[in-house]
């Protein structure tokens, strides 16, 4: 760092590279700086060789005498060296196309040098440096428990904020509730100061202002399987890139032959296939492969479904993050079947929450997601580029969605069997009951469904 009045560095408040202005020199030699982007205070990280800014909080009302005299509460290390983000390089990494996604795994992770606050799964732990809550494993359930503990400790401010966090589940994690979580991060409550990052699940955190922070290496430990295969090279980036997302009954497919036969890949851009892990539905741990269909206990299907259903949220976060790393003029078409349709919708909702209008079109075939979740559908519509649209193809003959989904999701109606209720602008319902006679028949008619969606 230089001793000039301004400098450029990474901010641990807004998690961006920004210009900083000198505020005052500290007695111990660490200059106090102000971020031009978020107006957050910072001091140079104490990790040798690191020039990023550690977070400095203004002393809250009701703080102890020493804190009030000092005026600020500062951290010794930046967000990367506190373990809040994998590294600054990971945040800034840009991709030319989705086929390069593995580059995010090559970025080195920084050592976690900040030992001020210790956390345990689902348990709120406070220290002199602040407080945080963590939910690992079952994200929605544990996040609710953590929110309740945080609320009872008075760390979340208003009851509305605590309610928003406690009610997070499934698609709600990409809704305005996620942004509301971010607004309380870094705020003060009595004599407590939040450390600046709320961890919603293993590898997923929300920074100040609702910024979503992902650790791909950590996420892959839970998702276990995530890969993007190139099916066909296109004719340049002037054409949208098509991404195919498989779902129920086709998770282990490593090729796009069924999509190709159905006519879903007739665009001029690159075509890629997303592989993700839904083994909890048909894997050895579910018991389904060990028993015939009619002899399979009902609760095993429900348990297997829920495992795969919940995993779609993390996959969607990862996919949205990768799309946002590509150049801003790139456009994408998402074609999703069953749980792949749910991934497509949640991906668009997260892009919409970020203000990324990158989706040229989306076709959800028998999608296993709620038809009445207007908030998620509205957020998804905000990801649409000019003249883009989301086609919800539904069929009343899809018995799997009519029985399994409705049972596992306690009466919720799937948009693959019913039209979206009061669809927002850009979302259209296409009745395919005359074409599709079962849940495994959707991709056979993908080309015709896409044509109907253009009318």
N, C-alpha and C positions, 0 to 999 in steps of 0.2 A: 504494500500500500504506500502511496505517496502522501506527502503532507500538504497537498494542494487543497483548495477549498471544495473541490468536487472530485468524485471518482466513480468508476463503474464496478459493480460487484453484484453478487447474488444475495437476494433478500430472503431471510428466513420467515418473514411475515407473509408476503405474497407469493413466495416461491418462484420469483422471476428475476432475470438480470435487469438491473435498473441503475440509474444514476443516483448517487448519494451526495448530499450536501453536509459539510462539516457543521456540527452544532457547538461542541466544546471539547476541550482536551480534559481527559480524566486524570486523577492523581496518579493512578497506576500505569499511565502511559497508553491506555486504550481510548482512542478518540471516539466520541459519540457522533453518529451519522444519522441523517434523516433520508428515508427512501422517497424519491420523487413520485414513484408510482402509487404506493399505498399509504404514504406518510407514516410508516412505521419506523421506530428507532432501532439502531443496530450498532454493534461493536464487532471488530474483527475477530473471527474465530481463533481460539487458542491452539487449534491443531497445527503442528508445524507445517509450513508451506501452504496452508489454506488461506485464501483471501476473501472468502465469503463472509457475510455478516451474521453474527449470532444475534438472536432476538433480544431486544430490550423492552421491557414493559414499564409503562408509567405506574408509579405507586398508586394503588387504589385507595378510595376513601375508606377510613377505618383501619388502615394498615398500621403496623407497629411504629414506634417512634423512630427507630433506626431506618426503617424503610422510607418514612416520610422525610427524614433529614436527607437521605441520599437522593430521594426523588424518583429513582428507578429501581427496577428489579431486572438484572441481566443474567443471561445464560453464558456459559463459558464457551460453548461450541455451537456451530451452525446446524441447520436441520439435517444435513447429510451426516455429520459426525455425531449427532444425537440419535441417529437411527430412524428419524421420522420419514425420510425419503431414501431410496437406494443410493443416489448420487445426483449431483447437479448435472452431470453429463447425461444421465438417463432422462431427466426432465426435458432437456433441450434436444434430444435425438430426433432427427427427422428422417422419414422414409420416402423413397421415390415411388414405391408401390407396396401393396400388402405382401407380396412374395418375399420381401426383405424383413419380415417381422422378427426373425430370430436375432436380428442385430440388437434388439432391446435386451437380450440375455447376455450379450457380450460386454455390456457396460459394467465396469467394476463397481462393486458395492463398497461404501466407505465403512470404516470401523465405527462402531457405536461407542463413542468416548464419554457420552453424557450419562452419568450414573446417579443423577439427582433424584429421579422418580422411578420407582419399581412398580410394575403392573402384573396382575395375575388375571387369567381368563375370567371375564365376567365380574370382576371385583374392582371396586374403586379404591385406589391407593393414593393418598396425598402425602406430600413431603414439603420441605422448605421451598423447593423450586416450583411447586405447583401441583396439579392433579390431572389425571387422565383416566379414561375407562376404555377397556379393551374387550372385544368379543371375538373369540376364536371358535372354529368349528361351526356349529349351528348359528349362523349369523343373526337371523331375525330374532330367535328366541333369546339368545344371550344378550343381544343389544337391548332388548326390552328390559331384562333384569338389570343390566348395567345402567340404563337410563333411570330406572326406578331408584337405584342406589345413589346415582348422582343427584337426582332430584331431591331425595330425602336429606342429602348432605348440603343442599342449598347451593350447589355449584352450577345449576342450569338456569338460574334466574327465574323467569316466569314459568308458570305451570304449562303454558302453551308450548314452550320449547321442549319441556320434558315429555309432554304428550306426543309431540311430533316425533321425537326420537323413539319413544317406547312403541309407537305404532308402526315403525318401519318393518316392512316385510315384502318380499318379492318385488313387484314392480314399484312399490312405494319408495324403494331405495334410489330410484332415478327421478323422483318427483320433486316438487318444491320443498318437501320435507327435508331433503338432503341439503338444499341451500339454506334452510332454516337452521339446520345443525351447524353449518359453517358460520352463521352469524353470531353464535354464542362462543365459538372457539376464540380464545385469546381475550375474551371479556373478563371482567372482574366480578367477584361475588363475595361481599364482605371482606374478609382478610385473605381470601384465596385468590390465586391467579392461575387460570388455566394455561397449560403449557403450550397450547396453540394447535394441537392436532388431536382429533377424535378418531380412534381406530374402530371401524365398524366391523371388521372381520380380518381374518388372516390375509395380509397383503393389501388391505383396502383401508384407506384413511381419508379423512376430510380435513383439509387445511383451512386457514382463515379465508373467509369470503366464499366458502363452499367449494374450493378447489379440490378436485378428486385426485388423490395420490395413490398410484398403484405400484406394487412391487411384483413384477412378473414372475420372478423366481419363487417368491413365496406363494403366489397364487397357483402356480403349476403344481405345487405340492398337494393342494386341495383338488384342483381340477383334474390333475394327473395326465390328461390327454388334451392337447391343444395344438393343432397344426393347420397350416394353410397350404394346400397343394395347388399348383398351377395346372389347370386342365387344358387350356389352350391360350397361346399368345395371340393378342389382338393386332389391330392395325394402327396403333398409336394411342396416345393419351387423349386425343380429341373425342374418343368414344368412352362412355362410362364403363367402369370395371364391374363385371358381374360376379357376385359372390353367392355360392350355393350353400345352403345350410340344411343339413339333414336332421331328422328328429326320431321320433318314436318308431321302433321296428327297423331302423336303418342306421343305427349309430356306428356299427362296425364297418360300414361301407367305405372303402378307400378309393373309390372311383365315382365318376359322375355319369355312368352309362345310362342309368334310369332317367336322369334329368335330360341327357342328350336325346334319348329316344322320344321323350315327351315333348321336345321342341323348346326347352327353356333356355337354350344357350345360343340363340341365333342373333346375337349382337356383334358389333364390330370390335368391341373392346376385349381386354383380357378376361378370361373366365377362370375363377378359382373356387376350390371346394374347402369348406371349413370342416375339420374333424375335431370333435370334442368328446369328452368322456360322459357317457350316460350308462356306464357299466353297472351302476347300482340298480338299474332296472332289469338287466338280463345277465349280469355277471354271476360268478360263482358265489359271491356273498349274498345274493338275493334269494337263492334257492329255486329260482324259476326254471333254470335249465335242467334241474334235477327232477322235475315233475311235469307230467303232461298238463296241458292247458286246463282241462276240465277238473283236474284233481288239485290244481294249485289253490292253496288257501287264499281267501279274499284279501286278508290283511297283508300278505306278502306283496301282492300287486300294488296295493296302496302305498306300502312302505317303499317299494322300489320306485314307484312313480314320484313320490315326494323327494327322494334323494336326487333324481335326475332333474326334477322341476326346480329345486332350489339351486342346483349347480348352474342353471342357465343364467342366473343373475351375474355371477362372476365372469362367465364367458362373455356376456354382453358388455360388461365393463371393459374387459380386455380388448374386444373387437372395436368398440367405440374409441378407445384410446389410440389404437393403431391407425384407424381411419383419420383421426384428428392430427396425426403426425405426418400425413402425406401432404403434398402441396395443396394450397387452398383452392386451386382451380380444378382439382380432380373430382370427378363425380362417380357415384357408385349405385348399382342396382342390387338390391337384396332379394333373393328368392328363397323362402324358407318353408319347410314342411313340418307340421306337428310341433314338437318342441323347438325345432329350428325356426319356425315362424315366431315363437315366443322370443327367441334370441334376437331375431331381426327387429321385432317391435321394441324390446328393451334397449337394443343398440341405438335405434333411432331416438328413443326417449332421452338417452344420455347425451347424444349429439345435440338434440334440441335444447337440453338444459345448458349445454356449453355454448349455445348460439352458433353451432356449426351447421350451415345449410349445405350438406354434401350429398344428399340422397336424390338421385334423378328419378328413382322409382323403386317400389317394393311390392312384392307379390307374396302374400301369406296364404299358403295352401293348407287348409285344415289346421289352422294354428291353435295350439294348446295354450291359450291365454284368455283372460276374461273379456267378455264382450261389453261389459258395463263399466270398465275402468276408464272413465272419461279423462281423468287427469293424465294418465299415461298416453292415451291416444292423442290428446292435445299436444303434449310435449313431443311426441313422435312426429306430428305434422309440422312442427317447427324446424325439423331437420331437412325438410324438402327444399330442393333447389327450385328454381323457376320452372313452372309447368310440371313439376313432379307430382306424383300421386301414390298413395298407398292403397293397394287393392286387397281387400279382405274377401277371399273366396271361401264360401261356406256351403255346406250340404247337410240337409236334415237326415241323410242316409248314413252319416258317419256315426256308427254305433259306439266306437271306442270313445270318442269325445262325449257322446251322450251318456255313457255309463261310468267309465273309469274316471274321467275328468270331473264329472259332476259329483261323484262319490268322494274322490280324494280331496277336492277343493270345497267340500261342504256346500253343495247346491249351486256353486257358481256356474254360469252358462259360458261355454267356450265359444269364441268367435268363429271357430271352424265349423260349428254346427248352427250357430245363430248369427244374424247380422249385428254389426256394431250399433249399439243404441245411440241415437243422436250423434252421428259421426261429425267430427270437426271438419273444417275446410281442408280439402286434399285427401280425405279418406272416403273411399267408395266401397260399397258392398256388392259382391257379384254372387248371385245364386247359382250354384253348380249342382243342384240336386238332380238335374237331368243327366249330368255327366258322371258324377262320382258316386259310386255305390258302396264304398267302404274306405276305411282310413288308409289302406295301403294302395289305393287306386289314384291318389291325387296326382302324382308325378307323371302318370300315363297321359294325362290331359293338360300338362303344364302349358304347352303352346297355345291351345285353345283358350285356356283361362287367361293368359296374358293378352290375347287378342280381344277377349271380351272386356277386359279391364281398360282398354284404350277407347272403347266406344263412348 
